[in-house]
């Protein structure tokens, strides 16, 4: 079991179907709640996101955290605004 936020940085994130989303660069903290809120991926897999798009994955999408992070949902594609 992970005990520190820093343990999450550098872990690979996978969609429910096993596609690599990317690697956790930072954990986003909600200061008002004093709790982790999301995982930031600077270089998302180009199969899932437009090239050079950074994404923030809400923690409510996380199914499990261990040697890797498995999501319980992920959109079919992420496009830049």
Backbone torsions as a table, in degrees:
resi	resn	phi	psi	omega
1	UNK	NA	135.8	-180.0
2	UNK	-78.9	136.1	-177.4
3	UNK	-110.6	-17.0	-177.5
4	UNK	-129.4	149.2	177.1
5	UNK	-60.5	-36.6	-178.5
6	UNK	-62.3	-21.7	177.8
7	UNK	-68.0	-21.5	-177.5
8	UNK	-82.5	-31.0	-179.6
9	UNK	-60.8	132.7	179.0
10	UNK	93.1	-7.2	178.5
11	UNK	-78.6	145.6	174.8
12	UNK	-77.6	145.6	178.1
13	UNK	-114.6	132.3	-179.4
14	UNK	-122.8	143.8	174.6
15	UNK	-70.1	168.7	176.8
16	UNK	-58.9	-26.2	179.7
17	UNK	-91.0	4.6	174.4
18	UNK	91.2	12.5	178.4
19	UNK	-86.9	132.7	177.8
20	UNK	-66.3	124.7	175.9
21	UNK	-85.9	-45.0	-178.2
22	UNK	160.3	-164.8	-178.2
23	UNK	-116.5	138.0	-180.0
24	UNK	-65.4	119.2	175.9
25	UNK	-92.8	-38.8	-178.7
26	UNK	-148.7	157.0	171.6
27	UNK	-106.4	125.5	-178.1
28	UNK	-87.7	129.3	-177.4
29	UNK	-107.1	134.0	172.1
30	UNK	-88.3	105.2	-175.2
31	UNK	-62.8	-39.8	-179.3
32	UNK	-60.7	-38.4	-179.4
33	UNK	-91.7	-13.1	-176.0
34	UNK	54.3	48.0	-178.4
35	UNK	-146.8	153.7	174.2
36	UNK	-64.4	139.1	-174.7
37	UNK	-119.0	-35.0	-174.8
38	UNK	-159.1	167.3	176.1
39	UNK	-112.7	130.8	-177.9
40	UNK	-101.1	128.3	177.3
41	UNK	-118.3	115.0	-176.7
42	UNK	-74.6	-42.2	-177.2
43	UNK	-120.5	87.5	-179.3
44	UNK	-73.1	154.7	177.7
45	UNK	-56.2	124.0	-179.0
46	UNK	-64.0	-14.4	175.0
47	UNK	-70.2	-29.1	-176.2
48	UNK	-104.0	-25.0	-173.9
49	UNK	-137.2	153.6	174.2
50	UNK	-55.0	149.5	-179.8
51	UNK	-58.0	138.5	178.0
52	UNK	66.6	21.1	176.9
53	UNK	-92.9	127.8	172.7
54	UNK	-91.6	145.3	-179.0
55	UNK	-131.0	154.3	175.3
56	UNK	-117.6	124.1	-177.3
57	UNK	-106.8	117.4	179.6
58	UNK	-60.7	141.8	179.6
59	UNK	-62.0	-24.0	179.1
60	UNK	-67.0	-15.1	176.0
61	UNK	-84.6	-9.3	-177.3
62	UNK	-81.6	125.0	177.1
63	UNK	-89.8	-45.4	-179.1
64	UNK	-153.3	152.9	176.8
65	UNK	-129.2	126.9	177.6
66	UNK	-152.6	-121.3	174.8
67	UNK	-70.1	-24.8	174.2
68	UNK	-138.2	172.3	176.9
69	UNK	-109.5	129.1	177.4
70	UNK	-110.4	130.1	179.0
71	UNK	-92.6	153.1	175.5
72	UNK	-95.4	-7.5	175.5
73	UNK	-161.9	157.4	174.9
74	UNK	-166.1	138.3	-180.0
75	UNK	-65.7	158.5	-178.7
76	UNK	-63.0	-33.5	176.8
77	UNK	-155.8	153.1	177.9
78	UNK	-117.9	123.2	-179.7
79	UNK	-115.0	151.9	179.0
80	UNK	-74.8	146.8	-178.5
81	UNK	-68.4	NA	NA
